[in-house]
Amino acid sequence: MAHLSPAVNLIWAVLAIMFESFLVYHLWSFDRFKCLRWNHGPHSGTFRRVMTYSYLTSIPFIAIYAMGFSIIKYSYGFTVIPGMGIMPTPYELWRDSAQSAILPLYLCFSVGWALEMVTHLEELCFWVFLIRSSSAKQDWFRSLYFKIWATGSIVAVIYMPLVTVFTREDPYKCEAYTFLAGSLGSFSLTIWFLPILWTFPTFLESLKQADVDTNTMVRLTKFHELNCIRVFFRFLFTVPLVILGIDGVRPHQHINDNMFATDLLGMISVIGCIVSSGITLMIFFPRSIKAEVANMEAARELRRFPQSNTFGKDPMNVQRGDQHEHVSTYKLPPYEAVALGHSIQKLTIEDMSDEENTKYGPYEMSPSLSLQPNRRTKDGHVKMGAAFTLTDAALSRHNTVMRKSNINHLVYNWRSPLGKDSHYFCCCGWVLMEEVEVEEPPLWYR
């Protein structure tokens, strides 16, 4: 941004800082920053780390780039240039310390942009793989699309900084070629997303015809709508930079010599970048408002009954412990799994599965179980729920449908790109097979 006005650099810096503040708040609300840990659970593999940290470090690099140029540009302000009028002070009139900061700032921008392309290329490859999957057991990690993502990511991380380094002699050309290289890559990925958006409603209809559960349909429909909005803002981010880049590498610049045109395109670009990144954040780390409200209600009840630790006979489903005894462990009640004509089997609530804390996938837990919730009787007592098995006829029909289905098993377990509650690690459609172990009961169970 050596030739842009100080106001444009300031807008980039302010919006980037605002997004970083929102990111910190969102991740704290999501899981208290647990998702940022290097060993986040027993199955924190290389793929999860690459996708998590590549996304979370892309915007900070762009923020450093914008803040650095904002400080420099406002330090030197504007200068009267004969024949051109009042213009932002050219870099040739900067002090040596400011000129020496140009290349590091451009490198921060190119590295951050390369990491962002890694994220979006993975999304593209995964959803193409999932939509075109013809078998329910195809493996994403052994597919051609995974290899394309791995190769493309390596190329993006290498070629973006190299373009900046090889054109460093002239800061204007360095900026133009960096804009051109990054915007063409991101613009191409955005273009390739259009066929996915076009075919996704048909994909959802095929899932509906295959009797996929409602929760999965809701999650995928929400993702599709957010992705449509995000693709629009991705165009707002890339198209202005493509224009500036192409004009900047030509011998005679017509757009870059016009302050209004360059400032307008720069402002539109940063709005598209920040909004699309914010939508990506909500897709990658989806908050469950339902679970958060339940946690707050549970915490409020714990404050009202600080000595309660188990279900019992009082109206709040708690059993008072001995007032002289401190309970150090939390014990959940057993549910009775009763099948007509079968023996009784004891299952604790940790052995069950729910939408927010899934421990067993569709191939790990028997589909014959049907959970009956607790019910309060008219006299105020609570009747404990039970897990009943399906009849042999219903179970047979379920197994027949599952054997004939061509829906990939990753579809059923999609929760979020980086969500710890998924059986599979998804990247905005991306999914990494990883089983989840629930270390302790969630707060809302208490």
Backbone torsions as a table, in degrees:
resi	resn	phi	psi	omega
1	MET	NA	33.9	-177.1
2	ALA	-65.4	-23.7	-177.0
3	HIS	-108.9	-1.1	179.1
4	LEU	-83.3	160.6	-178.7
5	SER	-73.4	157.9	179.2
6	PRO	-59.4	-31.8	-177.9
7	ALA	-63.6	-38.6	179.6
8	VAL	-65.6	-44.3	176.9
9	ASN	-60.8	-37.5	179.6
10	LEU	-66.6	-40.7	177.9
11	ILE	-62.0	-43.8	176.4
12	TRP	-57.4	-46.0	-177.2
13	ALA	-66.3	-45.0	-177.4
14	VAL	-64.2	-46.8	-179.3
15	LEU	-65.6	-37.3	178.2
16	ALA	-64.8	-40.6	178.8
17	ILE	-67.8	-40.4	177.2
18	MET	-61.3	-41.0	178.9
19	PHE	-66.4	-40.2	178.1
20	GLU	-62.6	-37.9	176.9
21	SER	-64.3	-43.1	177.2
22	PHE	-64.6	-37.3	178.7
23	LEU	-61.9	-44.0	179.0
24	VAL	-62.3	-45.8	179.1
25	TYR	-62.1	-43.1	-176.8
26	HIS	-66.4	-43.7	-179.7
27	LEU	-67.7	-34.2	175.9
28	TRP	-65.5	-42.6	178.5
29	SER	-69.8	-29.0	-176.8
30	PHE	-68.6	-56.5	179.9
31	ASP	-156.2	28.6	178.6
32	ARG	58.8	41.1	176.4
33	PHE	66.9	13.8	178.6
34	LYS	-65.4	-28.6	-179.2
35	CYS	-68.3	-13.9	-179.3
36	LEU	-88.4	-7.7	-178.2
37	ARG	-68.6	145.3	178.9
38	TRP	-64.2	-46.3	176.8
39	ASN	-105.5	78.0	-179.2
40	HIS	-90.2	81.8	-177.7
41	GLY	94.0	170.7	-175.5
42	PRO	-74.1	-8.8	-175.9
43	HIS	-120.9	33.6	177.8
44	SER	-77.9	92.3	-176.3
45	GLY	-90.1	-179.6	-178.2
46	THR	-63.2	-42.2	-177.7
47	PHE	-61.6	-44.4	179.6
48	ARG	-61.8	-44.6	-178.7
49	ARG	-64.2	-42.5	-179.7
50	VAL	-60.4	-47.8	-175.8
51	MET	-71.0	-37.7	-179.2
52	THR	-66.2	-53.0	-173.6
53	TYR	-77.0	-28.6	175.7
54	SER	-65.2	-39.0	178.1
55	TYR	-72.3	-45.7	-173.8
56	LEU	-71.1	-18.9	-179.9
57	THR	-98.4	-6.8	-177.5
58	SER	-69.6	-50.4	-178.3
59	ILE	-66.4	-40.5	176.1
60	PRO	-57.5	-37.5	176.9
61	PHE	-63.0	-43.4	178.6
62	ILE	-66.3	-35.2	178.0
63	ALA	-65.3	-41.6	177.6
64	ILE	-61.6	-42.9	178.8
65	TYR	-60.1	-46.2	-177.4
66	ALA	-69.7	-42.4	-179.7
67	MET	-66.5	-38.5	179.3
68	GLY	-61.9	-47.0	179.8
69	PHE	-70.4	-30.4	176.9
70	SER	-63.4	-44.4	179.6
71	ILE	-62.8	-44.3	-178.2
72	ILE	-67.2	-46.2	-175.4
73	LYS	-65.5	-39.0	178.6
74	TYR	-75.5	-19.7	176.6
75	SER	-71.2	-29.4	-176.6
76	TYR	-109.3	-18.2	173.6
77	GLY	62.0	-137.2	-175.4
78	PHE	-114.8	158.6	-179.2
79	THR	-138.4	143.8	175.4
80	VAL	-82.3	118.5	-179.8
81	ILE	-109.6	121.6	-178.7
82	PRO	-57.4	131.6	179.4
83	GLY	85.7	-13.0	-178.5
84	MET	-123.2	-18.2	178.9
85	GLY	89.9	-153.0	-178.9
86	ILE	-82.9	121.1	-177.1
87	MET	-134.2	157.1	170.9
88	PRO	-55.6	139.2	-176.2
89	THR	-56.5	121.9	-179.9
90	PRO	-61.7	154.8	-177.4
91	TYR	-65.6	-21.6	179.2
92	GLU	-64.0	-23.0	-179.6
93	LEU	-94.9	2.2	177.0
94	TRP	-78.2	159.2	174.3
95	ARG	-70.7	164.4	-177.3
96	ASP	-62.1	-35.8	-179.9
97	SER	-63.9	-38.3	178.8
98	ALA	-72.2	-39.6	179.2
99	GLN	-65.9	-34.0	179.4
100	SER	-70.0	-16.8	179.7
101	ALA	-86.4	-8.5	-176.3
102	ILE	-64.4	-51.0	-177.7
103	LEU	-62.6	-46.9	177.1
104	PRO	-59.2	-36.9	179.2
105	LEU	-68.1	-40.6	176.7
106	TYR	-65.2	-35.0	177.5
107	LEU	-66.1	-39.2	176.2
108	CYS	-60.1	-43.0	-179.2
109	PHE	-65.5	-44.2	-177.8
110	SER	-68.4	-38.9	178.3
111	VAL	-67.0	-43.9	177.5
112	GLY	-61.0	-39.1	179.1
113	TRP	-68.6	-39.0	178.4
114	ALA	-62.5	-41.6	178.9
115	LEU	-65.8	-34.0	176.8
116	GLU	-67.2	-37.6	177.3
117	MET	-66.3	-32.4	175.5
118	VAL	-59.0	-45.0	-180.0
119	THR	-63.7	-48.1	-175.4
120	HIS	-73.0	-30.6	175.7
121	LEU	-66.5	-37.9	178.8
122	GLU	-65.1	-42.5	176.8
123	GLU	-57.9	-47.1	-178.3
124	LEU	-60.2	-49.3	-176.8
125	CYS	-64.9	-39.6	-177.5
126	PHE	-66.1	-45.7	-175.7
127	TRP	-70.7	-31.8	172.8
128	VAL	-63.4	-42.1	177.7
129	PHE	-61.1	-44.6	-174.8
130	LEU	-69.9	-41.0	-178.4
131	ILE	-68.6	-36.2	-178.0
132	ARG	-90.7	1.6	-179.0
133	SER	-66.6	129.3	-179.0
134	SER	-106.6	-1.7	-179.4
135	SER	-130.3	147.1	-179.3
136	ALA	-74.5	-11.2	-174.7
137	LYS	-121.2	19.1	176.7
138	GLN	-67.1	140.0	-175.2
139	ASP	-99.3	124.1	179.0
140	TRP	-61.7	-39.2	-175.1
141	PHE	-74.1	-15.0	177.1
142	ARG	-107.8	9.1	-176.9
143	SER	-88.4	163.1	176.9
144	LEU	-64.3	-33.3	-176.6
145	TYR	-68.4	-35.0	175.9
146	PHE	-65.2	-39.3	178.2
147	LYS	-66.6	-36.9	176.7
148	ILE	-63.5	-42.5	178.2
149	TRP	-62.8	-45.7	-178.7
150	ALA	-61.5	-44.8	179.8
151	THR	-66.7	-45.5	179.9
152	GLY	-63.5	-35.3	179.1
153	SER	-66.2	-42.3	178.4
154	ILE	-63.2	-42.3	179.4
155	VAL	-63.1	-43.7	-178.3
156	ALA	-64.1	-43.6	-177.8
157	VAL	-67.6	-26.5	-178.5
158	ILE	-89.0	-47.3	-169.7
159	TYR	-74.8	-30.3	-179.5
160	MET	-64.1	-52.1	176.6
161	PRO	-64.2	-33.4	179.9
162	LEU	-65.1	-38.7	176.8
163	VAL	-60.1	-42.2	179.8
164	THR	-66.4	-41.7	-177.9
165	VAL	-68.3	-42.0	-175.8
166	PHE	-71.9	-18.5	-180.0
167	THR	-111.8	22.4	-172.8
168	ARG	-73.6	-15.0	-176.5
169	GLU	-64.5	-38.0	179.0
170	ASP	-115.4	108.6	-177.6
171	PRO	-57.2	-33.9	178.9
172	TYR	-66.8	-44.9	177.4
173	LYS	-67.8	-36.1	178.1
174	CYS	-60.8	-44.9	178.8
175	GLU	-65.4	-42.7	-178.3
176	ALA	-63.9	-45.9	-178.6
177	TYR	-70.7	-34.2	176.1
178	THR	-65.0	-45.2	176.0
179	PHE	-59.9	-44.0	-176.0
180	LEU	-66.6	-46.1	-178.2
181	ALA	-64.0	-46.1	-178.8
182	GLY	-70.2	-42.8	-177.2
183	SER	-68.5	-36.3	177.1
184	LEU	-64.5	-40.9	177.5
185	GLY	-63.8	-48.2	-179.5
186	SER	-68.8	-37.0	178.5
187	PHE	-64.2	-39.4	178.0
188	SER	-64.0	-42.7	178.2
189	LEU	-63.4	-38.9	179.4
190	THR	-66.8	-39.0	177.3
191	ILE	-61.8	-42.5	-178.5
192	TRP	-69.5	-16.6	176.1
193	PHE	-75.4	-21.2	-176.9
194	LEU	-61.2	-44.6	176.5
195	PRO	-60.1	-33.1	178.4
196	ILE	-66.2	-44.7	178.2
197	LEU	-63.0	-33.8	-178.7
198	TRP	-70.9	-40.2	-176.2
199	THR	-90.2	-10.3	-175.3
200	PHE	-64.0	-40.4	175.9
201	PRO	-58.8	-37.9	176.1
202	THR	-65.1	-38.7	177.2
203	PHE	-62.0	-43.1	178.4
204	LEU	-64.3	-37.9	178.9
205	GLU	-65.4	-37.4	177.5
206	SER	-66.1	-35.8	176.2
207	LEU	-66.0	-38.9	178.3
208	LYS	-64.1	-40.9	178.2
209	GLN	-66.6	-27.0	178.3
210	ALA	-85.3	8.0	177.2
211	ASP	62.3	39.1	173.2
212	VAL	-69.0	144.6	-173.4
213	ASP	-64.2	157.9	-174.2
214	THR	-64.3	-39.2	-178.7
215	ASN	-60.3	-41.9	178.1
216	THR	-65.2	-41.4	178.6
217	MET	-62.8	-40.1	179.6
218	VAL	-64.7	-44.8	-179.5
219	ARG	-62.0	-45.6	-178.2
220	LEU	-68.8	-36.7	177.2
221	THR	-65.3	-41.7	177.0
222	LYS	-62.1	-42.6	178.3
223	PHE	-61.3	-41.8	-178.5
224	HIS	-62.7	-43.6	-179.9
225	GLU	-65.8	-43.4	178.2
226	LEU	-64.4	-36.9	-178.7
227	ASN	-69.6	-33.6	175.8
228	CYS	-61.8	-44.7	178.3
229	ILE	-65.2	-41.3	-177.7
230	ARG	-66.2	-39.1	178.8
231	VAL	-62.2	-38.6	176.8
232	PHE	-59.4	-46.7	179.8
233	PHE	-72.3	-24.4	173.7
234	ARG	-65.5	-36.0	174.8
235	PHE	-65.9	-39.4	176.7
236	LEU	-62.9	-29.9	178.6
237	PHE	-76.8	-43.7	-170.3
238	THR	-87.9	-39.7	-174.5
239	VAL	-60.6	-46.7	178.1
240	PRO	-60.4	-36.8	-179.7
241	LEU	-73.7	-31.0	173.1
242	VAL	-62.1	-43.1	179.6
243	ILE	-63.4	-47.8	179.5
244	LEU	-64.2	-37.9	-179.1
245	GLY	-67.7	-45.9	-179.7
246	ILE	-64.5	-42.5	178.7
247	ASP	-67.0	-32.4	-177.0
248	GLY	-72.9	-28.0	-178.7
249	VAL	-87.6	-7.1	178.3
250	ARG	-78.9	155.8	179.9
251	PRO	-61.6	-37.4	-179.0
252	HIS	-120.4	117.0	-178.8
253	GLN	-90.0	128.2	176.9
254	HIS	-103.6	-31.7	-178.4
255	ILE	-91.3	-43.1	-177.0
256	ASN	-68.5	-19.1	176.2
257	ASP	-84.7	-6.1	179.0
258	ASN	-102.0	113.7	-175.4
259	MET	-62.9	-40.9	-179.0
260	PHE	-62.9	-44.7	-177.5
261	ALA	-65.1	-44.8	-178.7
262	THR	-67.1	-40.5	179.8
263	ASP	-67.6	-40.1	179.8
264	LEU	-64.1	-46.4	179.8
265	LEU	-64.8	-38.5	178.2
266	GLY	-64.1	-39.5	179.1
267	MET	-69.1	-43.0	178.3
268	ILE	-61.3	-39.9	-178.0
269	SER	-63.0	-44.9	-177.3
270	VAL	-69.3	-33.9	176.1
271	ILE	-62.7	-45.5	177.4
272	GLY	-62.1	-39.2	-179.1
273	CYS	-64.8	-48.5	-174.7
274	ILE	-71.0	-42.0	-179.0
275	VAL	-66.0	-44.5	179.1
276	SER	-64.1	-36.4	177.5
277	SER	-68.0	-36.5	176.8
278	GLY	-64.9	-40.0	176.4
279	ILE	-65.6	-40.0	176.9
280	THR	-60.1	-40.2	178.5
281	LEU	-60.7	-43.6	-179.6
282	MET	-69.0	-27.8	176.5
283	ILE	-77.3	-41.9	-177.8
284	PHE	-70.1	-39.5	-177.5
285	PHE	-123.9	74.1	-175.7
286	PRO	-75.4	122.7	176.4
287	ARG	-79.7	143.2	175.3
288	SER	-103.1	99.6	-179.1
289	ILE	-62.8	-35.3	178.9
290	LYS	-59.9	-45.6	179.9
291	ALA	-68.4	-37.5	-179.5
292	GLU	-66.0	-40.9	177.3
293	VAL	-64.8	-40.8	178.1
294	ALA	-63.3	-38.3	177.5
295	ASN	-64.1	-41.8	179.4
296	MET	-65.3	-40.7	177.5
297	GLU	-64.5	-40.5	178.9
298	ALA	-65.4	-40.0	178.2
299	ALA	-64.2	-38.0	177.7
300	ARG	-64.0	-39.8	178.3
301	GLU	-68.6	-35.0	177.7
302	LEU	-65.2	-34.7	177.1
303	ARG	-69.8	-31.9	177.9
304	ARG	-74.1	-34.4	-179.4
305	PHE	-125.3	73.2	-174.2
306	PRO	-64.6	-21.9	-177.9
307	GLN	-96.2	3.5	-177.4
308	SER	-85.6	136.8	179.9
309	ASN	-141.3	-11.0	-179.7
310	THR	-139.9	164.8	176.6
311	PHE	-74.4	145.9	-179.5
312	GLY	-153.3	-141.3	-171.4
313	LYS	-103.5	-12.0	-176.4
314	ASP	-76.7	170.3	-173.2
315	PRO	-62.2	-20.7	-178.7
316	MET	-96.0	13.8	177.4
317	ASN	61.0	34.8	-179.9
318	VAL	-125.5	154.4	178.1
319	GLN	-117.6	123.2	-178.7
320	ARG	-68.2	127.3	174.2
321	GLY	-79.6	170.7	178.0
322	ASP	-64.0	135.1	-173.9
323	GLN	-68.0	-16.9	179.2
324	HIS	-100.5	4.0	-174.8
325	GLU	-121.9	130.6	178.5
326	HIS	-96.0	125.8	-179.4
327	VAL	-88.4	121.8	-176.2
328	SER	-98.0	-15.0	-179.5
329	THR	-123.4	156.3	-178.7
330	TYR	-109.0	119.1	-176.4
331	LYS	-111.2	123.1	179.4
332	LEU	-94.2	150.2	-175.4
333	PRO	-74.8	149.7	176.0
334	PRO	-78.9	144.1	171.4
335	TYR	-99.2	151.1	178.9
336	GLU	-99.8	120.0	176.1
337	ALA	-95.1	110.0	-174.0
338	VAL	-116.5	127.0	174.0
339	ALA	-116.9	136.0	-178.9
340	LEU	-60.8	124.2	-180.0
341	GLY	80.8	7.0	-179.9
342	HIS	-122.8	166.8	179.8
343	SER	-77.1	160.9	-178.0
344	ILE	-84.0	137.6	179.2
345	GLN	-124.0	132.6	-178.8
346	LYS	-88.8	127.8	176.6
347	LEU	-129.9	128.7	174.4
348	THR	-82.7	163.3	-176.4
349	ILE	-67.3	-23.0	174.8
350	GLU	-65.4	-26.1	-179.1
351	ASP	-79.6	-9.9	-179.6
352	MET	-86.3	-174.8	180.0
353	SER	-137.3	141.2	174.1
354	ASP	-136.6	176.3	-171.6
355	GLU	-67.3	-34.8	-174.3
356	GLU	-88.8	-30.3	-176.7
357	ASN	-129.4	77.7	-176.5
358	THR	-83.3	126.0	178.2
359	LYS	-108.0	-28.4	-179.6
360	TYR	-121.2	136.1	176.9
361	GLY	-87.6	179.9	-177.4
362	PRO	-65.5	-16.9	179.1
363	TYR	-104.4	3.0	-178.1
364	GLU	-111.9	-23.2	-179.1
365	MET	-117.1	137.8	-176.3
366	SER	-63.5	131.4	178.4
367	PRO	-72.8	-3.6	-177.0
368	SER	-77.9	-11.4	-177.4
369	LEU	-82.2	135.9	175.9
370	SER	-129.0	118.1	-173.5
371	LEU	-87.8	127.3	175.1
372	GLN	-103.2	125.2	-175.0
373	PRO	-73.3	166.1	172.7
374	ASN	-65.1	149.5	179.9
375	ARG	-135.3	139.5	177.2
376	ARG	-92.2	127.9	-179.9
377	THR	-82.8	172.5	-177.2
378	LYS	-65.4	-29.2	-179.2
379	ASP	-84.1	6.1	176.4
380	GLY	95.9	-9.7	179.4
381	HIS	-80.2	159.6	-179.3
382	VAL	-108.5	125.5	176.7
383	LYS	-94.0	120.3	-175.2
384	MET	-66.6	145.8	178.6
385	GLY	-76.6	171.8	-179.7
386	ALA	-144.5	158.8	177.4
387	ALA	-109.9	112.3	-178.1
388	PHE	-100.2	148.7	177.0
389	THR	-88.4	151.1	176.1
390	LEU	-68.8	158.9	174.5
391	THR	-70.1	161.9	-179.0
392	ASP	-60.4	-36.5	-179.2
393	ALA	-67.6	-44.3	179.9
394	ALA	-65.8	-41.1	178.4
395	LEU	-64.5	-37.1	178.1
396	SER	-64.3	-42.6	178.0
397	ARG	-63.3	-40.3	178.4
398	HIS	-61.5	-46.3	-179.5
399	ASN	-64.5	-35.8	178.4
400	THR	-63.8	-42.8	179.2
401	VAL	-64.4	-42.6	-178.8
402	MET	-64.4	-37.2	-179.3
403	ARG	-69.9	-33.7	-176.7
404	LYS	-86.1	-11.1	-174.3
405	SER	-74.3	138.7	173.9
406	ASN	-103.0	8.9	-179.3
407	ILE	-74.4	128.2	-179.6
408	ASN	-62.3	141.3	-176.3
409	HIS	-65.1	-18.6	178.7
410	LEU	-66.5	-26.1	-178.2
411	VAL	-63.7	-41.3	-173.5
412	TYR	-67.8	-23.3	-172.3
413	ASN	-108.7	10.2	-178.5
414	TRP	-67.7	124.3	174.5
415	ARG	-120.4	-56.5	-178.0
416	SER	-163.7	162.4	-178.6
417	PRO	-59.3	-47.4	-175.7
418	LEU	-117.4	16.8	-173.1
419	GLY	-70.4	134.1	179.5
420	LYS	-75.0	-14.1	-177.7
421	ASP	-85.5	-2.6	-179.4
422	SER	-81.9	149.7	168.2
423	HIS	-72.7	-26.0	-178.2
424	TYR	-127.2	139.4	-179.0
425	PHE	-79.1	115.7	-174.1
426	CYS	-106.0	144.3	177.1
427	CYS	-117.0	78.5	178.7
428	CYS	55.9	39.0	-165.4
429	GLY	119.6	-19.7	-179.3
430	TRP	-75.0	145.9	-177.8
431	VAL	-139.8	127.7	175.5
432	LEU	-113.5	125.6	-178.6
433	MET	-66.7	112.8	177.0
434	GLU	-151.7	123.8	176.4
435	GLU	-76.4	150.1	-177.6
436	VAL	-113.5	133.5	175.0
437	GLU	-106.1	126.2	177.9
438	VAL	-85.5	109.9	-173.6
439	GLU	-75.2	-32.8	-179.5
440	GLU	-149.5	159.0	-179.8
441	PRO	-63.5	140.0	177.8
442	PRO	-65.8	160.5	-173.6
443	LEU	-61.8	-35.1	-175.1
444	TRP	-70.7	-17.3	174.4
445	TYR	-67.4	-24.1	-174.0
446	ARG	-78.8	NA	NA
